[in-house]
Amino acid sequence: MATMRLTVNGKTQTYAGDPDQPLLWYLRDTLRLTGAKYGCGAGLCGACTVHVDGKAVRACSVSMGTLAGRRVATIESLEQDGRLHAVQQAWIEEDVAQCGYCQAGQIMAVVDLLRVKPNPSDADIDALTNLCRCGTQMRVRRAVKKAAAMLRRPA
């Protein structure tokens, strides 16, 4: 494969490896961005959720060969200038995390949900397909609604 460029968390990266390599392994093994986690390897659980060109995707199911010229954002990019993203802040305030393994993927999926639906219903929140075996769904709902309210407030 020819060398390609992509942007990860605002920084231009070059890649000349196997075009079939999953994005997740590039992020974790090459760039050492370990927020996205390996869960199922089949794009089902959501622990590896990141954004590609602003939309939530499962990094275990996206091959590097499809990313030339694209923008990837991971959980590590959400905090800006020492300020947590509203979703991260709401997650802390609502004490969502229990074991924490799926949380980066959950947060990235919620950031995308709020981009599309700034005032999501319980059904919209429940439709997220990111899995959490700890059973924190009620706290997730509260945190999503709190983050939505934070994002609607004027800065």
Contacts in CASP RR format, 6 or more apart in sequence:
PFRMAT RR
TARGET T0000
AUTHOR 0000-0000-0000
METHOD contacts of the structure
MODEL  1
MATMRLTVNGKTQTYAGDPDQPLLWYLRDTLRLTGAKYGCGAGLCGACTV
HVDGKAVRACSVSMGTLAGRRVATIESLEQDGRLHAVQQAWIEEDVAQCG
YCQAGQIMAVVDLLRVKPNPSDADIDALTNLCRCGTQMRVRRAVKKAAAM
LRRPA
1 16 0 8 1.000
1 17 0 8 1.000
1 18 0 8 1.000
1 19 0 8 1.000
1 65 0 8 1.000
2 16 0 8 1.000
3 14 0 8 1.000
3 15 0 8 1.000
3 16 0 8 1.000
4 14 0 8 1.000
4 15 0 8 1.000
4 16 0 8 1.000
4 65 0 8 1.000
4 67 0 8 1.000
4 68 0 8 1.000
4 69 0 8 1.000
5 12 0 8 1.000
5 13 0 8 1.000
5 14 0 8 1.000
5 15 0 8 1.000
5 68 0 8 1.000
5 69 0 8 1.000
6 12 0 8 1.000
6 13 0 8 1.000
6 15 0 8 1.000
6 67 0 8 1.000
6 68 0 8 1.000
6 69 0 8 1.000
6 70 0 8 1.000
6 71 0 8 1.000
6 72 0 8 1.000
7 13 0 8 1.000
7 69 0 8 1.000
7 70 0 8 1.000
7 71 0 8 1.000
7 72 0 8 1.000
8 27 0 8 1.000
8 31 0 8 1.000
8 33 0 8 1.000
8 72 0 8 1.000
8 73 0 8 1.000
8 74 0 8 1.000
9 33 0 8 1.000
9 72 0 8 1.000
9 73 0 8 1.000
9 74 0 8 1.000
9 76 0 8 1.000
9 77 0 8 1.000
10 71 0 8 1.000
10 73 0 8 1.000
10 77 0 8 1.000
13 31 0 8 1.000
15 26 0 8 1.000
15 64 0 8 1.000
15 67 0 8 1.000
17 64 0 8 1.000
18 64 0 8 1.000
19 63 0 8 1.000
19 64 0 8 1.000
19 65 0 8 1.000
20 63 0 8 1.000
20 64 0 8 1.000
20 65 0 8 1.000
21 63 0 8 1.000
21 64 0 8 1.000
22 41 0 8 1.000
22 59 0 8 1.000
22 60 0 8 1.000
22 61 0 8 1.000
22 62 0 8 1.000
22 63 0 8 1.000
22 64 0 8 1.000
23 50 0 8 1.000
23 52 0 8 1.000
23 57 0 8 1.000
23 59 0 8 1.000
23 60 0 8 1.000
23 62 0 8 1.000
23 63 0 8 1.000
23 64 0 8 1.000
23 67 0 8 1.000
23 72 0 8 1.000
24 36 0 8 1.000
24 38 0 8 1.000
24 41 0 8 1.000
24 48 0 8 1.000
24 59 0 8 1.000
24 60 0 8 1.000
24 62 0 8 1.000
26 64 0 8 1.000
27 33 0 8 1.000
27 34 0 8 1.000
27 36 0 8 1.000
27 50 0 8 1.000
27 59 0 8 1.000
27 72 0 8 1.000
27 74 0 8 1.000
28 34 0 8 1.000
28 35 0 8 1.000
28 36 0 8 1.000
28 38 0 8 1.000
33 74 0 8 1.000
33 76 0 8 1.000
35 74 0 8 1.000
35 75 0 8 1.000
35 76 0 8 1.000
35 104 0 8 1.000
36 47 0 8 1.000
36 48 0 8 1.000
36 49 0 8 1.000
36 50 0 8 1.000
36 59 0 8 1.000
36 74 0 8 1.000
36 75 0 8 1.000
36 104 0 8 1.000
36 105 0 8 1.000
36 108 0 8 1.000
37 47 0 8 1.000
37 48 0 8 1.000
37 101 0 8 1.000
37 102 0 8 1.000
37 104 0 8 1.000
37 105 0 8 1.000
38 47 0 8 1.000
38 48 0 8 1.000
38 60 0 8 1.000
39 45 0 8 1.000
39 46 0 8 1.000
39 47 0 8 1.000
39 48 0 8 1.000
39 60 0 8 1.000
40 46 0 8 1.000
40 47 0 8 1.000
40 60 0 8 1.000
41 48 0 8 1.000
41 60 0 8 1.000
41 61 0 8 1.000
42 60 0 8 1.000
42 61 0 8 1.000
43 58 0 8 1.000
43 60 0 8 1.000
43 61 0 8 1.000
44 58 0 8 1.000
44 129 0 8 1.000
44 131 0 8 1.000
45 102 0 8 1.000
45 130 0 8 1.000
45 131 0 8 1.000
46 58 0 8 1.000
46 102 0 8 1.000
46 105 0 8 1.000
46 106 0 8 1.000
46 109 0 8 1.000
46 129 0 8 1.000
46 130 0 8 1.000
46 131 0 8 1.000
47 101 0 8 1.000
47 102 0 8 1.000
47 104 0 8 1.000
47 105 0 8 1.000
47 130 0 8 1.000
47 131 0 8 1.000
48 58 0 8 1.000
48 59 0 8 1.000
48 60 0 8 1.000
48 105 0 8 1.000
49 56 0 8 1.000
49 57 0 8 1.000
49 58 0 8 1.000
49 59 0 8 1.000
49 104 0 8 1.000
49 105 0 8 1.000
49 106 0 8 1.000
49 108 0 8 1.000
49 109 0 8 1.000
49 130 0 8 1.000
50 56 0 8 1.000
50 57 0 8 1.000
50 59 0 8 1.000
50 72 0 8 1.000
50 73 0 8 1.000
50 74 0 8 1.000
50 75 0 8 1.000
50 105 0 8 1.000
50 108 0 8 1.000
51 57 0 8 1.000
51 71 0 8 1.000
51 72 0 8 1.000
51 73 0 8 1.000
51 74 0 8 1.000
51 108 0 8 1.000
51 111 0 8 1.000
51 112 0 8 1.000
52 62 0 8 1.000
52 67 0 8 1.000
52 70 0 8 1.000
52 71 0 8 1.000
52 72 0 8 1.000
53 70 0 8 1.000
53 71 0 8 1.000
54 71 0 8 1.000
54 73 0 8 1.000
54 112 0 8 1.000
54 115 0 8 1.000
55 112 0 8 1.000
56 108 0 8 1.000
56 109 0 8 1.000
56 111 0 8 1.000
56 112 0 8 1.000
56 113 0 8 1.000
73 108 0 8 1.000
74 104 0 8 1.000
74 108 0 8 1.000
75 104 0 8 1.000
75 105 0 8 1.000
75 107 0 8 1.000
75 108 0 8 1.000
78 84 0 8 1.000
78 85 0 8 1.000
78 87 0 8 1.000
78 88 0 8 1.000
78 107 0 8 1.000
78 108 0 8 1.000
78 111 0 8 1.000
79 85 0 8 1.000
79 88 0 8 1.000
84 92 0 8 1.000
85 107 0 8 1.000
85 111 0 8 1.000
86 147 0 8 1.000
86 150 0 8 1.000
86 151 0 8 1.000
87 107 0 8 1.000
87 110 0 8 1.000
87 111 0 8 1.000
87 114 0 8 1.000
87 143 0 8 1.000
87 144 0 8 1.000
87 147 0 8 1.000
88 107 0 8 1.000
89 147 0 8 1.000
89 150 0 8 1.000
90 142 0 8 1.000
90 143 0 8 1.000
90 144 0 8 1.000
90 146 0 8 1.000
90 147 0 8 1.000
90 150 0 8 1.000
91 97 0 8 1.000
91 103 0 8 1.000
91 106 0 8 1.000
91 107 0 8 1.000
91 143 0 8 1.000
91 147 0 8 1.000
93 143 0 8 1.000
93 146 0 8 1.000
94 139 0 8 1.000
94 142 0 8 1.000
94 143 0 8 1.000
94 146 0 8 1.000
95 139 0 8 1.000
96 103 0 8 1.000
96 106 0 8 1.000
96 136 0 8 1.000
96 139 0 8 1.000
96 140 0 8 1.000
96 143 0 8 1.000
97 103 0 8 1.000
97 136 0 8 1.000
98 132 0 8 1.000
98 134 0 8 1.000
98 135 0 8 1.000
98 136 0 8 1.000
99 133 0 8 1.000
99 134 0 8 1.000
100 134 0 8 1.000
102 130 0 8 1.000
102 131 0 8 1.000
102 132 0 8 1.000
102 133 0 8 1.000
105 130 0 8 1.000
106 128 0 8 1.000
106 130 0 8 1.000
106 132 0 8 1.000
106 140 0 8 1.000
109 128 0 8 1.000
109 129 0 8 1.000
109 130 0 8 1.000
110 128 0 8 1.000
110 140 0 8 1.000
110 143 0 8 1.000
110 144 0 8 1.000
110 147 0 8 1.000
113 120 0 8 1.000
113 124 0 8 1.000
113 125 0 8 1.000
113 128 0 8 1.000
113 144 0 8 1.000
114 120 0 8 1.000
114 144 0 8 1.000
114 147 0 8 1.000
114 148 0 8 1.000
114 151 0 8 1.000
117 124 0 8 1.000
118 148 0 8 1.000
118 151 0 8 1.000
118 152 0 8 1.000
119 148 0 8 1.000
119 152 0 8 1.000
120 144 0 8 1.000
120 145 0 8 1.000
120 148 0 8 1.000
122 141 0 8 1.000
125 140 0 8 1.000
125 141 0 8 1.000
125 144 0 8 1.000
125 145 0 8 1.000
126 137 0 8 1.000
126 141 0 8 1.000
128 140 0 8 1.000
132 140 0 8 1.000
END
